Amino acid sequence: MQELKVEMFIPGELKEEPIIYDIIKNYNIRMKIIEASFSTESGWAYLVLKGEKAEIDRVFDYLGSKGINVEIRER
């Protein structure tokens, strides 16, 4: 089991998409939202992801395919 603290940067054109819902629904991980902020131009979220490494890698692949930048802050 792996636990990562990550910061996710969401472009404004994706503000109407349910990104966090999709992650929770479609991937076998636990997510805790530490802090988040969204505006009409962009958004960011500071999250804790917990799960198997392969499943977290799948989440990163999904976010990358959407053009969402994710930075690991703490392992």
LINNOR-V697506 format. One record per residue. N is the residue number from 1. RES is the residue in three letters. SS is DSSP state (hx for helix, st for strand, lp for the rest). PHI is phi as a letter, one per 20 degrees, with the letter a starting at -180 (* if undefined). OMEGA is omega in whole degrees, -180 to 180 (NA if undefined). Layout:
BEGIN
N,RES,SS,PHI,OMEGA
N,RES,SS,PHI,OMEGA
END
This chain:
BEGIN
1,MET,lp,*,-178
2,GLN,st,d,176
3,GLU,st,c,-179
4,LEU,st,c,168
5,LYS,st,e,-176
6,VAL,st,c,172
7,GLU,st,d,-175
8,MET,st,d,-180
9,PHE,st,d,-173
10,ILE,st,d,178
11,PRO,st,f,-178
12,GLY,hx,g,-178
13,GLU,hx,f,179
14,LEU,hx,d,-174
15,LYS,lp,f,-180
16,GLU,lp,e,-178
17,GLU,lp,e,-178
18,PRO,lp,e,-174
19,ILE,hx,g,-177
20,ILE,hx,f,176
21,TYR,hx,g,-179
22,ASP,hx,g,179
23,ILE,hx,f,-178
24,ILE,hx,f,-176
25,LYS,hx,f,-168
26,ASN,hx,d,-177
27,TYR,lp,c,-177
28,ASN,lp,e,177
29,ILE,lp,c,171
30,ARG,st,d,-179
31,MET,st,c,173
32,LYS,st,c,178
33,ILE,st,e,179
34,ILE,st,e,-179
35,GLU,st,a,179
36,ALA,st,b,177
37,SER,st,b,-180
38,PHE,st,c,176
39,SER,lp,c,179
40,THR,lp,f,-178
41,GLU,lp,e,-176
42,SER,st,a,177
43,GLY,st,b,175
44,TRP,st,b,178
45,ALA,st,b,175
46,TYR,st,d,-169
47,LEU,st,c,167
48,VAL,st,d,178
49,LEU,st,d,179
50,LYS,st,c,180
51,GLY,st,r,177
52,GLU,lp,f,-178
53,LYS,hx,g,-179
54,ALA,hx,f,-179
55,GLU,hx,f,176
56,ILE,hx,f,176
57,ASP,hx,f,177
58,ARG,hx,f,177
59,VAL,hx,f,179
60,PHE,hx,f,177
61,ASP,hx,f,178
62,TYR,hx,g,-178
63,LEU,hx,f,177
64,GLY,hx,f,179
65,SER,hx,f,178
66,LYS,lp,e,-178
67,GLY,lp,n,-180
68,ILE,lp,e,180
69,ASN,st,e,178
70,VAL,st,c,177
71,GLU,st,d,177
72,ILE,st,f,-179
73,ARG,st,e,-179
74,GLU,st,b,177
75,ARG,lp,d,NA
END
